[in-house]
Amino acid sequence: MGKLTLEVPHTLHLQEAHQRITALVDYWHRQYGFQRTWAGTVCQLSGSFMGIQLEAEIYILENKISGSATDPGFLLRGSAHKYLTKKMAEYLNPKQQLDEILRQEA
């Protein structure tokens, strides 16, 4: 199976971007049971969603978040890319405080 790739730009300091992506990954763990492993600014995720086994890597960089994940196939590819990009942009929005985002997710 191929890879789905994405890049989401941000204007946050690296530490704040890391904190926000950590919160997002923790949300995916609580919501969908994804396992996560951190090595510095790289997160590896694994789990299944809708019966599809998924593996992903997220890289937190100075001005963007870069990632790749198992391609869920032709029918879900567009929806998966849209969801991931939207969710990361939401968490990386400097106009919104992280605690506000977390309250909305609760």
MODELLER restraints for C-alpha pairs under 7 A, 6 or more apart:
rsr = mdl.restraints
at = mdl.atoms
rsr.add(forms.Gaussian(group=physical.xy_distance, feature=features.Distance(at['CA:1:A'], at['CA:70:A']), mean=6.86, stdev=0.5))
rsr.add(forms.Gaussian(group=physical.xy_distance, feature=features.Distance(at['CA:1:A'], at['CA:71:A']), mean=6.39, stdev=0.5))
rsr.add(forms.Gaussian(group=physical.xy_distance, feature=features.Distance(at['CA:2:A'], at['CA:70:A']), mean=6.29, stdev=0.5))
rsr.add(forms.Gaussian(group=physical.xy_distance, feature=features.Distance(at['CA:2:A'], at['CA:71:A']), mean=5.30, stdev=0.5))
rsr.add(forms.Gaussian(group=physical.xy_distance, feature=features.Distance(at['CA:3:A'], at['CA:68:A']), mean=6.16, stdev=0.5))
rsr.add(forms.Gaussian(group=physical.xy_distance, feature=features.Distance(at['CA:3:A'], at['CA:69:A']), mean=5.46, stdev=0.5))
rsr.add(forms.Gaussian(group=physical.xy_distance, feature=features.Distance(at['CA:3:A'], at['CA:70:A']), mean=4.84, stdev=0.5))
rsr.add(forms.Gaussian(group=physical.xy_distance, feature=features.Distance(at['CA:3:A'], at['CA:71:A']), mean=4.70, stdev=0.5))
rsr.add(forms.Gaussian(group=physical.xy_distance, feature=features.Distance(at['CA:4:A'], at['CA:68:A']), mean=5.41, stdev=0.5))
rsr.add(forms.Gaussian(group=physical.xy_distance, feature=features.Distance(at['CA:4:A'], at['CA:69:A']), mean=5.10, stdev=0.5))
rsr.add(forms.Gaussian(group=physical.xy_distance, feature=features.Distance(at['CA:4:A'], at['CA:70:A']), mean=5.98, stdev=0.5))
rsr.add(forms.Gaussian(group=physical.xy_distance, feature=features.Distance(at['CA:4:A'], at['CA:71:A']), mean=4.83, stdev=0.5))
rsr.add(forms.Gaussian(group=physical.xy_distance, feature=features.Distance(at['CA:5:A'], at['CA:67:A']), mean=5.69, stdev=0.5))
rsr.add(forms.Gaussian(group=physical.xy_distance, feature=features.Distance(at['CA:5:A'], at['CA:68:A']), mean=4.28, stdev=0.5))
rsr.add(forms.Gaussian(group=physical.xy_distance, feature=features.Distance(at['CA:5:A'], at['CA:69:A']), mean=6.48, stdev=0.5))
rsr.add(forms.Gaussian(group=physical.xy_distance, feature=features.Distance(at['CA:6:A'], at['CA:66:A']), mean=5.84, stdev=0.5))
rsr.add(forms.Gaussian(group=physical.xy_distance, feature=features.Distance(at['CA:6:A'], at['CA:67:A']), mean=5.40, stdev=0.5))
rsr.add(forms.Gaussian(group=physical.xy_distance, feature=features.Distance(at['CA:6:A'], at['CA:68:A']), mean=6.39, stdev=0.5))
rsr.add(forms.Gaussian(group=physical.xy_distance, feature=features.Distance(at['CA:7:A'], at['CA:64:A']), mean=6.50, stdev=0.5))
rsr.add(forms.Gaussian(group=physical.xy_distance, feature=features.Distance(at['CA:7:A'], at['CA:65:A']), mean=5.53, stdev=0.5))
rsr.add(forms.Gaussian(group=physical.xy_distance, feature=features.Distance(at['CA:7:A'], at['CA:66:A']), mean=4.44, stdev=0.5))
rsr.add(forms.Gaussian(group=physical.xy_distance, feature=features.Distance(at['CA:7:A'], at['CA:67:A']), mean=6.45, stdev=0.5))
rsr.add(forms.Gaussian(group=physical.xy_distance, feature=features.Distance(at['CA:8:A'], at['CA:64:A']), mean=5.38, stdev=0.5))
rsr.add(forms.Gaussian(group=physical.xy_distance, feature=features.Distance(at['CA:8:A'], at['CA:65:A']), mean=5.09, stdev=0.5))
rsr.add(forms.Gaussian(group=physical.xy_distance, feature=features.Distance(at['CA:8:A'], at['CA:66:A']), mean=6.54, stdev=0.5))
rsr.add(forms.Gaussian(group=physical.xy_distance, feature=features.Distance(at['CA:8:A'], at['CA:85:A']), mean=6.54, stdev=0.5))
rsr.add(forms.Gaussian(group=physical.xy_distance, feature=features.Distance(at['CA:8:A'], at['CA:89:A']), mean=6.64, stdev=0.5))
rsr.add(forms.Gaussian(group=physical.xy_distance, feature=features.Distance(at['CA:9:A'], at['CA:63:A']), mean=5.78, stdev=0.5))
rsr.add(forms.Gaussian(group=physical.xy_distance, feature=features.Distance(at['CA:9:A'], at['CA:64:A']), mean=3.97, stdev=0.5))
rsr.add(forms.Gaussian(group=physical.xy_distance, feature=features.Distance(at['CA:9:A'], at['CA:65:A']), mean=6.25, stdev=0.5))
rsr.add(forms.Gaussian(group=physical.xy_distance, feature=features.Distance(at['CA:10:A'], at['CA:63:A']), mean=5.26, stdev=0.5))
rsr.add(forms.Gaussian(group=physical.xy_distance, feature=features.Distance(at['CA:10:A'], at['CA:64:A']), mean=5.18, stdev=0.5))
rsr.add(forms.Gaussian(group=physical.xy_distance, feature=features.Distance(at['CA:10:A'], at['CA:92:A']), mean=6.32, stdev=0.5))
rsr.add(forms.Gaussian(group=physical.xy_distance, feature=features.Distance(at['CA:11:A'], at['CA:63:A']), mean=5.97, stdev=0.5))
rsr.add(forms.Gaussian(group=physical.xy_distance, feature=features.Distance(at['CA:12:A'], at['CA:94:A']), mean=6.83, stdev=0.5))
rsr.add(forms.Gaussian(group=physical.xy_distance, feature=features.Distance(at['CA:14:A'], at['CA:61:A']), mean=6.78, stdev=0.5))
rsr.add(forms.Gaussian(group=physical.xy_distance, feature=features.Distance(at['CA:14:A'], at['CA:62:A']), mean=5.45, stdev=0.5))
rsr.add(forms.Gaussian(group=physical.xy_distance, feature=features.Distance(at['CA:17:A'], at['CA:92:A']), mean=6.56, stdev=0.5))
rsr.add(forms.Gaussian(group=physical.xy_distance, feature=features.Distance(at['CA:18:A'], at['CA:41:A']), mean=6.83, stdev=0.5))
rsr.add(forms.Gaussian(group=physical.xy_distance, feature=features.Distance(at['CA:18:A'], at['CA:60:A']), mean=6.39, stdev=0.5))
rsr.add(forms.Gaussian(group=physical.xy_distance, feature=features.Distance(at['CA:20:A'], at['CA:91:A']), mean=5.94, stdev=0.5))
rsr.add(forms.Gaussian(group=physical.xy_distance, feature=features.Distance(at['CA:20:A'], at['CA:92:A']), mean=6.55, stdev=0.5))
rsr.add(forms.Gaussian(group=physical.xy_distance, feature=features.Distance(at['CA:20:A'], at['CA:98:A']), mean=6.74, stdev=0.5))
rsr.add(forms.Gaussian(group=physical.xy_distance, feature=features.Distance(at['CA:21:A'], at['CA:91:A']), mean=6.97, stdev=0.5))
rsr.add(forms.Gaussian(group=physical.xy_distance, feature=features.Distance(at['CA:24:A'], at['CA:91:A']), mean=6.93, stdev=0.5))
rsr.add(forms.Gaussian(group=physical.xy_distance, feature=features.Distance(at['CA:28:A'], at['CA:34:A']), mean=6.02, stdev=0.5))
rsr.add(forms.Gaussian(group=physical.xy_distance, feature=features.Distance(at['CA:29:A'], at['CA:35:A']), mean=6.17, stdev=0.5))
rsr.add(forms.Gaussian(group=physical.xy_distance, feature=features.Distance(at['CA:33:A'], at['CA:47:A']), mean=6.77, stdev=0.5))
rsr.add(forms.Gaussian(group=physical.xy_distance, feature=features.Distance(at['CA:34:A'], at['CA:45:A']), mean=6.31, stdev=0.5))
rsr.add(forms.Gaussian(group=physical.xy_distance, feature=features.Distance(at['CA:34:A'], at['CA:46:A']), mean=5.55, stdev=0.5))
rsr.add(forms.Gaussian(group=physical.xy_distance, feature=features.Distance(at['CA:34:A'], at['CA:47:A']), mean=4.66, stdev=0.5))
rsr.add(forms.Gaussian(group=physical.xy_distance, feature=features.Distance(at['CA:35:A'], at['CA:45:A']), mean=5.55, stdev=0.5))
rsr.add(forms.Gaussian(group=physical.xy_distance, feature=features.Distance(at['CA:35:A'], at['CA:46:A']), mean=5.30, stdev=0.5))
rsr.add(forms.Gaussian(group=physical.xy_distance, feature=features.Distance(at['CA:35:A'], at['CA:47:A']), mean=6.25, stdev=0.5))
rsr.add(forms.Gaussian(group=physical.xy_distance, feature=features.Distance(at['CA:36:A'], at['CA:43:A']), mean=6.57, stdev=0.5))
rsr.add(forms.Gaussian(group=physical.xy_distance, feature=features.Distance(at['CA:36:A'], at['CA:44:A']), mean=5.56, stdev=0.5))
rsr.add(forms.Gaussian(group=physical.xy_distance, feature=features.Distance(at['CA:36:A'], at['CA:45:A']), mean=4.55, stdev=0.5))
rsr.add(forms.Gaussian(group=physical.xy_distance, feature=features.Distance(at['CA:36:A'], at['CA:46:A']), mean=6.65, stdev=0.5))
rsr.add(forms.Gaussian(group=physical.xy_distance, feature=features.Distance(at['CA:37:A'], at['CA:43:A']), mean=5.59, stdev=0.5))
rsr.add(forms.Gaussian(group=physical.xy_distance, feature=features.Distance(at['CA:37:A'], at['CA:44:A']), mean=5.20, stdev=0.5))
rsr.add(forms.Gaussian(group=physical.xy_distance, feature=features.Distance(at['CA:37:A'], at['CA:45:A']), mean=6.64, stdev=0.5))
rsr.add(forms.Gaussian(group=physical.xy_distance, feature=features.Distance(at['CA:38:A'], at['CA:44:A']), mean=6.49, stdev=0.5))
rsr.add(forms.Gaussian(group=physical.xy_distance, feature=features.Distance(at['CA:41:A'], at['CA:59:A']), mean=6.04, stdev=0.5))
rsr.add(forms.Gaussian(group=physical.xy_distance, feature=features.Distance(at['CA:41:A'], at['CA:60:A']), mean=5.26, stdev=0.5))
rsr.add(forms.Gaussian(group=physical.xy_distance, feature=features.Distance(at['CA:42:A'], at['CA:57:A']), mean=6.91, stdev=0.5))
rsr.add(forms.Gaussian(group=physical.xy_distance, feature=features.Distance(at['CA:42:A'], at['CA:58:A']), mean=5.63, stdev=0.5))
rsr.add(forms.Gaussian(group=physical.xy_distance, feature=features.Distance(at['CA:42:A'], at['CA:59:A']), mean=4.70, stdev=0.5))
rsr.add(forms.Gaussian(group=physical.xy_distance, feature=features.Distance(at['CA:42:A'], at['CA:60:A']), mean=6.38, stdev=0.5))
rsr.add(forms.Gaussian(group=physical.xy_distance, feature=features.Distance(at['CA:43:A'], at['CA:57:A']), mean=5.58, stdev=0.5))
rsr.add(forms.Gaussian(group=physical.xy_distance, feature=features.Distance(at['CA:43:A'], at['CA:58:A']), mean=5.10, stdev=0.5))
rsr.add(forms.Gaussian(group=physical.xy_distance, feature=features.Distance(at['CA:43:A'], at['CA:59:A']), mean=6.67, stdev=0.5))
rsr.add(forms.Gaussian(group=physical.xy_distance, feature=features.Distance(at['CA:44:A'], at['CA:56:A']), mean=5.70, stdev=0.5))
rsr.add(forms.Gaussian(group=physical.xy_distance, feature=features.Distance(at['CA:44:A'], at['CA:57:A']), mean=4.53, stdev=0.5))
rsr.add(forms.Gaussian(group=physical.xy_distance, feature=features.Distance(at['CA:44:A'], at['CA:58:A']), mean=6.53, stdev=0.5))
rsr.add(forms.Gaussian(group=physical.xy_distance, feature=features.Distance(at['CA:45:A'], at['CA:55:A']), mean=5.65, stdev=0.5))
rsr.add(forms.Gaussian(group=physical.xy_distance, feature=features.Distance(at['CA:45:A'], at['CA:56:A']), mean=4.99, stdev=0.5))
rsr.add(forms.Gaussian(group=physical.xy_distance, feature=features.Distance(at['CA:45:A'], at['CA:57:A']), mean=6.24, stdev=0.5))
rsr.add(forms.Gaussian(group=physical.xy_distance, feature=features.Distance(at['CA:46:A'], at['CA:54:A']), mean=5.65, stdev=0.5))
rsr.add(forms.Gaussian(group=physical.xy_distance, feature=features.Distance(at['CA:46:A'], at['CA:55:A']), mean=4.50, stdev=0.5))
rsr.add(forms.Gaussian(group=physical.xy_distance, feature=features.Distance(at['CA:46:A'], at['CA:56:A']), mean=6.42, stdev=0.5))
rsr.add(forms.Gaussian(group=physical.xy_distance, feature=features.Distance(at['CA:47:A'], at['CA:53:A']), mean=5.86, stdev=0.5))
rsr.add(forms.Gaussian(group=physical.xy_distance, feature=features.Distance(at['CA:47:A'], at['CA:54:A']), mean=5.46, stdev=0.5))
rsr.add(forms.Gaussian(group=physical.xy_distance, feature=features.Distance(at['CA:47:A'], at['CA:55:A']), mean=6.76, stdev=0.5))
rsr.add(forms.Gaussian(group=physical.xy_distance, feature=features.Distance(at['CA:48:A'], at['CA:54:A']), mean=5.47, stdev=0.5))
rsr.add(forms.Gaussian(group=physical.xy_distance, feature=features.Distance(at['CA:52:A'], at['CA:72:A']), mean=6.92, stdev=0.5))
rsr.add(forms.Gaussian(group=physical.xy_distance, feature=features.Distance(at['CA:54:A'], at['CA:69:A']), mean=6.86, stdev=0.5))
rsr.add(forms.Gaussian(group=physical.xy_distance, feature=features.Distance(at['CA:54:A'], at['CA:70:A']), mean=5.37, stdev=0.5))
rsr.add(forms.Gaussian(group=physical.xy_distance, feature=features.Distance(at['CA:55:A'], at['CA:69:A']), mean=5.58, stdev=0.5))
rsr.add(forms.Gaussian(group=physical.xy_distance, feature=features.Distance(at['CA:55:A'], at['CA:70:A']), mean=5.50, stdev=0.5))
rsr.add(forms.Gaussian(group=physical.xy_distance, feature=features.Distance(at['CA:56:A'], at['CA:68:A']), mean=5.57, stdev=0.5))
rsr.add(forms.Gaussian(group=physical.xy_distance, feature=features.Distance(at['CA:56:A'], at['CA:69:A']), mean=3.99, stdev=0.5))
rsr.add(forms.Gaussian(group=physical.xy_distance, feature=features.Distance(at['CA:56:A'], at['CA:70:A']), mean=6.40, stdev=0.5))
rsr.add(forms.Gaussian(group=physical.xy_distance, feature=features.Distance(at['CA:57:A'], at['CA:67:A']), mean=5.44, stdev=0.5))
rsr.add(forms.Gaussian(group=physical.xy_distance, feature=features.Distance(at['CA:57:A'], at['CA:68:A']), mean=5.49, stdev=0.5))
rsr.add(forms.Gaussian(group=physical.xy_distance, feature=features.Distance(at['CA:57:A'], at['CA:69:A']), mean=6.42, stdev=0.5))
rsr.add(forms.Gaussian(group=physical.xy_distance, feature=features.Distance(at['CA:58:A'], at['CA:65:A']), mean=6.97, stdev=0.5))
rsr.add(forms.Gaussian(group=physical.xy_distance, feature=features.Distance(at['CA:58:A'], at['CA:66:A']), mean=5.91, stdev=0.5))
rsr.add(forms.Gaussian(group=physical.xy_distance, feature=features.Distance(at['CA:58:A'], at['CA:67:A']), mean=4.36, stdev=0.5))
rsr.add(forms.Gaussian(group=physical.xy_distance, feature=features.Distance(at['CA:58:A'], at['CA:68:A']), mean=6.78, stdev=0.5))
rsr.add(forms.Gaussian(group=physical.xy_distance, feature=features.Distance(at['CA:59:A'], at['CA:65:A']), mean=5.72, stdev=0.5))
rsr.add(forms.Gaussian(group=physical.xy_distance, feature=features.Distance(at['CA:59:A'], at['CA:66:A']), mean=5.08, stdev=0.5))
rsr.add(forms.Gaussian(group=physical.xy_distance, feature=features.Distance(at['CA:59:A'], at['CA:67:A']), mean=5.87, stdev=0.5))
rsr.add(forms.Gaussian(group=physical.xy_distance, feature=features.Distance(at['CA:60:A'], at['CA:66:A']), mean=6.65, stdev=0.5))
rsr.add(forms.Gaussian(group=physical.xy_distance, feature=features.Distance(at['CA:71:A'], at['CA:77:A']), mean=6.51, stdev=0.5))
rsr.add(forms.Gaussian(group=physical.xy_distance, feature=features.Distance(at['CA:91:A'], at['CA:101:A']), mean=6.99, stdev=0.5))
